[in-house]
């Protein structure tokens, strides 16, 4: 279903988390590529995004592996694309601060770089992360309000955290963040329809998070 979504909706970049067990490249059409690290995956249109720059991959590799569960690519068309999965709530606020601090530093060194993050942040991102030390906004995010959840779950009694069983939890914890303007965005299901605030997973969206889809302006 993921590959059908990618191709039918003409998506140029798809960032996946908790998806490393699947080898997606066998299903991709010519022109698309897969980059995988740990359990995070990036599927991308090479004609639009470019080819991987090995020099920058090596230079920044140790700095960008947040939570030991991130995938990233630098390309010869001046993109840095990242698929990121931050930890649960005890430390993800600090992880997010560290992430954006690192990216601001990389952007200062490479001012033409266009940065795009697709992330399961495990929390609603604080707006303070989007600004540099001079108060200038460097990053734009979607969702930027809490009114449309990206995940709605209810734990069963067949798991260890018994006190949480039977309670529906609705949260915004998935984001797209970028150094460029976001001109349109919505939360949707894998069939391309807008999300309907249903419990996940279900028959029309067999995953526990919805998709955050954005149109980003690069010109």
C-alpha positions as CSV (number, residue, x, y, z in Angstrom):
1,X,0.0,0.0,0.0
2,X,2.9,2.4,0.7
3,X,4.4,2.1,-2.8
4,X,0.9,2.5,-4.4
5,X,0.5,5.7,-2.3
6,X,3.9,7.0,-3.3
7,X,3.3,6.5,-7.0
8,X,-0.4,7.3,-7.3
9,X,-0.1,10.5,-5.3
10,X,3.2,11.5,-7.2
11,X,5.1,11.9,-4.0
12,X,8.8,13.0,-4.5
13,X,9.9,12.1,-0.9
14,X,8.4,9.7,1.6
15,X,9.9,9.4,5.0
16,X,9.0,6.2,7.0
17,X,9.8,5.3,10.5
18,X,9.7,1.8,12.1
19,X,9.8,0.4,8.5
20,X,13.3,-0.9,8.2
21,X,12.4,-4.6,8.1
22,X,11.0,-4.2,4.6
23,X,13.1,-3.9,1.4
24,X,11.1,-1.4,-0.6
25,X,13.4,-1.0,-3.5
26,X,12.1,-4.1,-5.3
27,X,8.8,-2.4,-5.8
28,X,10.0,1.0,-6.8
29,X,9.7,2.2,-10.4
30,X,12.8,3.5,-12.3
31,X,13.8,6.9,-11.1
32,X,13.0,6.2,-7.5
33,X,15.5,5.1,-4.8
34,X,15.5,3.8,-1.2
35,X,17.9,4.9,1.6
36,X,17.6,3.0,4.8
37,X,19.3,3.3,8.2
38,X,18.3,1.4,11.3
39,X,14.5,1.3,11.2
40,X,14.0,4.6,9.3
41,X,13.6,4.8,5.5
42,X,13.6,7.5,2.8
43,X,12.0,6.8,-0.6
44,X,12.7,9.5,-3.1
45,X,12.6,10.6,-6.7
46,X,16.2,10.9,-7.9
47,X,15.2,13.0,-10.8
48,X,13.9,15.7,-8.5
49,X,16.1,15.2,-5.4
50,X,19.4,14.2,-7.0
51,X,22.1,11.7,-6.3
52,X,23.7,11.1,-2.9
53,X,26.8,13.1,-2.1
54,X,29.2,10.7,-0.4
55,X,31.5,13.4,1.0
56,X,28.7,15.1,3.0
57,X,27.3,11.8,4.1
58,X,30.7,10.9,5.6
59,X,31.3,14.3,7.0
60,X,28.1,14.6,9.0
61,X,27.2,10.9,9.5
62,X,27.9,10.7,13.2
63,X,26.1,14.0,14.0
64,X,22.8,13.1,12.3
65,X,22.0,9.7,13.7
66,X,19.6,10.9,16.3
67,X,18.2,8.3,18.6
68,X,20.2,5.7,16.6
69,X,17.1,5.6,14.4
70,X,17.5,8.2,11.7
71,X,18.1,8.0,8.0
72,X,19.4,10.9,5.9
73,X,20.7,11.8,2.5
74,X,22.7,14.8,1.2
75,X,22.3,15.2,-2.6
76,X,24.0,17.0,-5.4
77,X,20.9,19.2,-5.8
78,X,21.6,20.7,-2.4
79,X,19.0,18.7,-0.4
80,X,19.3,17.3,3.1
81,X,16.4,14.9,3.6
82,X,16.0,13.1,7.0
83,X,13.6,10.5,8.3
84,X,13.7,10.7,12.1
85,X,12.2,8.8,15.0
86,X,12.8,10.4,18.4
87,X,12.4,8.5,21.7
88,X,9.4,8.5,24.0
89,X,8.5,11.5,26.1
90,X,11.2,11.5,28.8
91,X,13.9,12.8,26.6
92,X,12.5,13.7,23.2
93,X,12.3,17.4,24.0
94,X,16.0,17.6,24.5
95,X,16.6,15.4,21.4
96,X,14.5,17.8,19.3
97,X,16.5,20.8,20.6
98,X,19.8,19.0,19.8
99,X,18.5,18.1,16.4
100,X,17.6,21.6,15.3
101,X,20.7,23.0,16.8
102,X,22.8,20.7,14.7
103,X,20.8,21.5,11.6
104,X,21.2,25.2,12.1
105,X,24.9,24.7,12.3
106,X,25.0,22.7,9.1
107,X,22.8,25.3,7.3
108,X,25.2,28.0,8.4
109,X,28.1,26.1,6.8
110,X,26.1,25.3,3.7
111,X,23.7,28.2,3.2
112,X,22.2,26.9,-0.1
113,X,21.2,23.6,1.5
114,X,17.4,22.8,1.5
115,X,16.5,20.8,4.5
116,X,13.4,18.6,4.8
117,X,12.6,16.4,7.8
118,X,9.9,13.8,8.1
119,X,9.7,12.8,11.7
120,X,7.9,10.9,14.4
121,X,8.9,13.3,17.1
122,X,6.9,11.5,19.8
123,X,5.6,15.0,20.9
124,X,4.3,18.2,19.5
125,X,7.3,20.2,18.4
126,X,8.0,23.4,20.3
127,X,8.1,26.5,18.1
128,X,11.3,27.7,19.8
129,X,13.2,25.0,17.8
130,X,12.3,26.8,14.6
131,X,14.3,30.0,15.3
132,X,18.0,30.9,15.3
133,X,19.7,32.8,18.1
134,X,18.8,36.1,16.4
135,X,15.1,35.3,16.5
136,X,14.9,34.7,12.8
137,X,12.7,31.8,11.7
138,X,14.8,29.1,9.9
139,X,12.3,26.2,9.9
140,X,8.6,25.8,9.0
141,X,6.5,22.9,10.3
142,X,3.3,21.1,9.7
143,X,1.1,20.4,11.6
144,X,1.7,23.7,13.4
145,X,-1.5,23.4,15.6
146,X,-2.8,20.6,17.7
147,X,-6.4,20.4,16.3
148,X,-5.8,17.5,13.9
149,X,-4.2,14.4,15.5
150,X,-1.6,12.3,13.6
151,X,-2.2,9.2,15.7
152,X,-5.2,7.9,17.6
153,X,-4.7,4.7,19.5
154,X,-6.3,2.6,22.2
155,X,-4.2,0.0,24.0
156,X,-5.7,-3.4,24.6
157,X,-5.4,-5.4,27.8
158,X,-3.0,-7.7,26.0
159,X,0.1,-5.6,26.8
160,X,2.2,-4.8,29.9
161,X,1.0,-1.3,30.6
162,X,-2.4,-2.5,32.0
163,X,-3.5,0.9,33.4
164,X,-3.4,2.4,29.9
165,X,-5.6,-0.2,28.4
166,X,-9.0,0.9,27.0
167,X,-8.1,4.6,26.9
168,X,-8.1,6.3,23.6
169,X,-5.1,8.6,23.1
170,X,-5.2,11.3,20.4
171,X,-2.0,13.2,19.7
172,X,0.0,15.3,17.2
173,X,3.4,13.8,17.3
174,X,4.4,13.6,13.6
175,X,5.8,16.6,11.6
176,X,7.3,17.8,8.4
177,X,9.9,20.5,9.1
178,X,11.8,22.3,6.4
179,X,13.9,25.4,5.7
180,X,11.5,26.3,2.8
181,X,8.0,27.6,2.8
182,X,5.2,25.0,3.1
183,X,2.4,26.1,0.8
184,X,-0.1,23.3,1.5
185,X,-0.4,20.4,4.0
186,X,-2.9,17.9,5.3
187,X,-3.1,14.7,7.3
188,X,-4.2,11.8,5.3
189,X,-4.6,8.0,5.0
190,X,-2.6,5.7,2.8
191,X,-5.4,5.7,0.2
192,X,-4.9,9.5,-0.3
193,X,-8.0,10.5,1.5
194,X,-8.0,13.1,4.3
195,X,-7.8,11.6,7.8
196,X,-11.1,11.1,9.6
197,X,-9.9,10.9,13.2
198,X,-10.5,7.1,13.4
199,X,-8.8,4.7,15.8
200,X,-5.7,3.3,14.2
201,X,-4.8,0.9,12.7
202,X,-8.0,0.1,10.7
203,X,-9.1,-1.4,7.4
204,X,-8.5,1.8,5.3
205,X,-5.2,2.7,7.1
206,X,-3.5,-0.3,8.6
207,X,-0.8,1.7,10.4
208,X,-0.8,3.4,13.8
209,X,0.1,6.9,12.5
210,X,-1.5,8.9,9.7
211,X,0.6,10.4,6.9
212,X,1.6,14.1,7.1
213,X,1.7,15.3,3.5
214,X,3.1,18.8,2.5
215,X,3.8,20.7,-0.6
216,X,7.0,22.7,-0.2
217,X,8.1,25.6,-2.3
218,X,11.8,25.4,-3.4
219,X,11.8,28.2,-6.1
